[in-house]
Amino acid sequence: MDVSRKLGILVFFAVPAIIGGGIVYAIFDSWTPVFIYETLLLLTAGGFVAK
């Protein structure tokens, strides 16, 4: 996988991280679920980039 494709995957996961983090915070009104959500996204993105 070339560098441009890896960067594209990271950008693809950055949008849900920003928007989804705000939605998760609005629903739970706590930072702990946001950190869990962001960690799961980071692990998923890392798995796709590592392939």
N, C-alpha and C positions, 0 to 999 in steps of 0.2 A: 504494500500500500504506500503510495507516495505521500509527500508532506502536505500537499494541497488538500488531499482527501482527508487526512487526519485533522487538519485545521477546520475543514468543513464540518466534520463530525463534532468537534468541540464547539463550534458556533451553533450547530443544531441543538446541542444540549444546553447552551448558555441561555437561550431564550426561555425555555421552561424553568430554568433555575431562577431567573429574575422574576418572571411573572408568577410562576408557581409558588415561589417563596412568599410573595406578598399575599397570595390567596390562602396559603396554609396559615400564615400569621393571622389573617383576618378571621379565619374559621376558628382556630384554637386560642388566639390571643396570648400566645406564649412562644418563646424562642426555641424551646426544646424540640417541638415537632418540625420546625423549620430546619434546624441543624440535622435532624434525622433525614428529612426529605432531600436536603442538599447532599448529604453523604451518600445516599442511595443513588442519586443522579451522578455524582462523581465516580462512584464505583462502576456504574453502568457505562458511562462514557469511557472510563479507563479500560474496561473490558473490550469495547469496540475498537479503541485506538490500538490496543496491544495486539490485536489480530493481524 
